[in-house]
């Protein structure tokens, strides 16, 4: 609910599955107002487009909705980066960047997410050669505990701990991300693919295009494979496979008010990488999400371990989406420095049943070092997370140095990170 300036009365996340417990929610419209709120609050947390499914953004004091800040994109003179307001939605700014001749390296499946929230939690698209949205960050401007601005840049000592920060280092007002010359893409759908064929050829499937996303209900097949292919500069189109390991092309589906075009037509990058359009409202109020990352070298074994639970998962599942992501060196990054398989569940709004299933899924993935998405549901406790994220001690030290009075603390951080 957009109430303009002042206090925001909507206290729910995007899907209506979490209610924020903070004392109040403020929605500033300029940096001076933001700085005043931060300086005048004992405890404060930043809030984006509310696409997290946990209390990761919540806190005991004031929540600051960053989406009210009006900050137009500023493309650098060398055209290698753009600075964006943290509350900016990717889908809103992407067409503007395209008009200016630049592009992002990837986007999430939902274009509705904010730049600040997505990069703070390690959100991603798909592509074995493509890092998370966080990996494109080259600088962040924080509002510190006093209300002053502090900038951290790529190459500085604390940078690897500052990008995926979970809101614990201050409120991010601006984010600078890498850009490249604009490009076009096409999207083609294939399926179904038998499960055994898929698991025997995971790397080949995900090499079928620039960005590949696979959908399954853990029922013996991959029902759909979305292959998003980048068109070379100067070309009218790009050749795509007639089938993916025998899975035929599905009938073409033009874009509509909900989904981007899956008909092989060539269009701008921002209208092919996401699954949904910026004007759509997918699944609101009907879902819970969890996501788990395992090294790509263990993909087949990890997938089969989850597939063995298929009969128990099916009654509570909308769909599972399988993607890949390149490794990075971020302290809290879910890749552990190597390429990973991303196993994402979109659950029906069966709160108790999903909570009961998560320990079984995460136990099945434990032999492969399965890590959770910071903004989605998990059953893992602090002890298990500590063993999965070797960068946690360094991150704790960074938080204590940057925020010694714990103005930006959260129950999530205290409970799961020991901060």
N, C-alpha and C positions, 0 to 999 in steps of 0.2 A: 504494500500500500504506500503510494507516494504522497506524502503530506506536505511536500515543499520544504521550507525551512523549519527549524525548530525540532520538536520532539516527534518521533515516529511511533505510532500506536500499534503497528503490526509487529507481533512478537514471535512469529513462526518462521521456520526455514522454508525454502522453496517448495518442498513437497508436503509440508504440513506434518512432518514426522518428528520435529523437535521444536520445543518452545523455549525461547531464550529466558534465562532467569535473572539477567542483569537488572539493576535497580531502574534504569531508564535507557532509552535509545535516543541519541541525538543525531541530527542530520545537517551538518554545517554545509554552507555553500561557498566558502572561500577559506584560504589558508589561515588568515588571521583568526577567524572564528574557530577553526580546527585547533590552532595553537592554544587559544584561550581555554577550550574545553580540556585539552590534555593537561595544561599547566594547572588548572583549577580542580583537577580530579585526583582523588587518592588512588583509585584503580580504574583503568580504562583499557578497552580493547577495540580493535578495528573490525568492521563488518563490511563485506562486499555484497555480492548478489545472492548470498544465502544458499549456495548450492552444496554446502557440507551437510552431512547426515549425522554429525556428532556435536558435542559441545566444544569442539576445537576453537571456535571463534568466541565462545561465551566467556563471561567473567563475572566477578562479584560486584562490580561497580557500574561504570557507564560503558555502553556500547556506542561506537561512533560509526554510523552508516556513511561510508565514503562515496556512495554513488551520487551524492548531491553536489560534489565539487565539480565545477566547470573548468576543465583543463583541456584545451584543444591540442591535438597531436603536433609535435614539433620534430620534423625530420632534420637530422644533422646535415651540415653543409657537405660532408663527404658521402651522404646518402647511404651510410652503412648502419645507421641506428635511428630510432625514433623514441622520443620521450612522451609518455602517456600518463594521464592521471590514473591513480591506482584503482579508482572506482569505475573506470571505463570498461564497457563490455566489448569483448573482441569483435562480436558481430556488428556493433555500431561503428567501430573505427576502421574495420577492414576495407570497406568500399572506398573510404576516403584515402587510405594508403594506396590502394590500387590506382586511384585517379592521379595520385602523385608519382606513380611509376615505381613503387616499392611494394614489397610483400613480406609477410612473416614466413618462417620456415615450415610451420605447421599450425594447426588449430585443434581444439578439442572437438568431440562429436557434437557438443552443444555450444553454439556461439554466444549463448546468453551469459556465460561466466565472466567475472571481472578479471582484469589483468593482475591486480594486486592479490586477490584471493587465490587465483589459480597458481600463480608463481610461488606464493607463500606455502602452498600445500603439495607441490609437486605434480600438479595435473598435467595431462599429456594428450597427444594425438596417437598416431600409429605410424610405425616405420622403423625398421631395424637400423637404418642410418640416421634416424631423426631423434634428437633428444627431447626431453620434456619441455614444456613451456618455460619452466624455470631455467633450463640450460641456455636459453636465448638472452637472459638478463645480463646486461653489462654494467648497470648502475642502479642504485636505489636511493631515494631521498626519504629519510626517516624524520618524523617529528619526535624528538626525544622527550624525556620526562619533564623537562623545563619548558617545553613548547618550542625550543629552538630546532632548526633544521640541521641534519647531519647526513652527509652523502658517503656511501660506500661504493667503490668502483672495482671492476674486474682487475685482478692483479694485486690488489691490496691484501695484507695478511689475513684479515677476517672475512674476506669475500665468500669463501666456500661455505661458511657457516651462516652468512647473512641473507642469502637468497631464499632458501627454503627455511623460513624463520618461524612459522606458525604464529606470527603476531607477537612474539615474545621479546623483540628488540626495539619496539616502538611502533608507531603508526606510520605506515608507508604512504606518502602523499603522491610521489611520482616514481615511475619505473621506466628505465631506458632499456630497450630490447633491440637485438640485432634485426636488421632487415636486409633484403637483397633485391635485385631487379625483379619487377613483377613478372608473373608467369601465368599460364593457363593450364587447366587440367580437364580430364574427362573421368567419368565414373561409370563402371560397368559391374553388373551383378551376375554371379555364377552360383550354381548349386543344384541339387544337394551333392555332398561329397561324403562317401562312407567314412566312418570314424577311423577304421584301421588304415585306410589310405592317407587320411589327414595326419595321424600321429607318426606314420612312417616317413612323412615328407613335409614336416612342419616348416623347415627353412625354405623349401622350394615354394610352398604356398605363399609365404610372406614375402617372397621375392618376386611375386607376379606383378607388382606395381610399386609405385612410390610409397603409397599408403595402402595397407591391406587390413581389413577388419572382418573377422569371422564370427558367425552367430550360431549358437547351439543351445539345445535344451538338455544336453547330456543324455540323449536318447538314441545313440548309435550313428549319428550323422552330424555334419556341419550343414545346416539348412541353407545358409546363404554366405557368400564371400563377396564383399565389396572391394573392388580393385579400383583405386584412384590413381590415375597415371598422369604424370607431368608431361606436357607437350614441350618439346625442345624449342628454344628461342628461334623465331623466324619460320617455324613450321605451322602448317594448318591443323595438323592432327598428329597422333602418335599411334603406332601399331600396338594392338593389344592381343593377348592370346585368344584363340577361338574357344578354348576350354581350359580349365584348371585341373590338371590330373584327371581328366574325364568328366569333371563337373561342367555341364553345359552352361552357356549364357542363359540367364533368365530373361523373360520378356521385358523389353525396355519400358521404363516408367518415367515419364517427364516430371520435372519439378512441379511442386504445387505449394500451397500455403503452409504445408507441414514439413515436407522432406525436400532435400536437394535432388536434382535430376540424376536418375540412374539409367539413362538411356544412351550413353556413349557420346552425347553431345559435348562439345568443347565449350568451356565457360571459364570465368575468372576463378582463381584459386580459392577465394573466400566463399564461393558458391558451389564448391565441389568437395572440399576437405571435410567440413562438418556434415553430419547426417541430416541435421534439421536446419530450417531457416530461422533467422533472427526474429521473425514475426510469429513463429509457432509457439505453442505452450504445451510441450510434450509431457505426458504422464503426471501432471501436477496432482498431488494429493493421493496418488495411488502406488507409490513405490518407496522402497528402501534400497540403498546401494551398499555393496561391499566390493572391495577389489584387493587382489593379492598378486605380488610380483615374485617370479622365480627366475633364476638364471636361464637364459635361452637354451643352454646346453643340457638342461634337465627337462625341456619342454614335454617330450613324449611321456616320460615317466610321471611327471606332475599331472598332466592332463588325464592320464589313465587312472591316477589315484583319485581324482575328483569324479571322473566318469563312473567309478565304482559306487559312488553315492547317488547316482542319478535318480533312482526310484524315490529316494527320500527327498530330493531337492525339487522334483517336478511339480508337486502340488502348490508350491510356494513361489515359483519362479515365473517372471515374465519372460526373460531371456538372459543368456550369458553371452558376453562379447569378449573375444580374444584378440589382443593386439600385441605389438612389439614396440620396444623403445630402446634407443641407444644408451649406453652407460654414461655416467658423469661422475664428477668428483665432489658433489655437494655432501656436506656432513650428514644431513638427514635425508639424502636422496634414497629412494627405494631400489636403486639399481645395484648398489654395492660396487660400482665401478665397472660393471660389465653389462652387455646387452641382456635384456630381460623379456620374458613373456608376461603379458598383463592379462590376468583372468578376472574379468569384471562381471558381477552379478547385479541384475536389476530385479529386485524381489517384489512380489506383491506386498501390500501393506499388512503383512501378518507378523506383527511385532514380536510376539512371544515365540512363534515358531522359528522365525529367522534367527533370533537370539540363541535358540537351542541348537540350530544347525551350524552356526559359525564355528564353535569349537571343533566340530568334526571335520569341517573343511580345512581349518587351519592346522589341525593335527595331521591331516592327510598331506598337507604341503610342507610340514615341518622338516622332513628329511631333505628337502630341497632348498631350505633356507627361505621359505615364503615370508615376504614382508607385506604389511598392510599399507593401503593408501591412508594418509593422515586425515583426510576429510571424510572418510567413509567408515562404516560400521566394522568393528573388530571385537574379538573376545580376548585378545592377547593382553597380558598384564605387564607391569613395569619390568619385571624380571626377564620375561621372554623378549620384550622389545630391546632391553639393554644388550642382550646377546646377539640380536639381529642387526643392530646399528652401531658399528664400532666407532662412529664419529660422535656418539652421544656425549662422552666425557668432555670432549673439546667444545661441543655446543653448550653444555652446562656452564663451562668456564666462561664462554663468551657472553652468555646471558647474565651471569653474575657480575661481569666487568661492565657491561653496557647499562644494565638496569639493577644496580645494587639494592635499591629500595623496593624492587619488585612491583613497580607501578603497573606493569603490563602482564602480570601473572594471570594464570587461569587454572581452574580446577582440573582441566584436561592435562596441563603440564605438570601439575603437582602429582596427580594420580598416576600418570603413565610415563612421565619422563624424569620424575624425581627432581624437578626444578621448583 
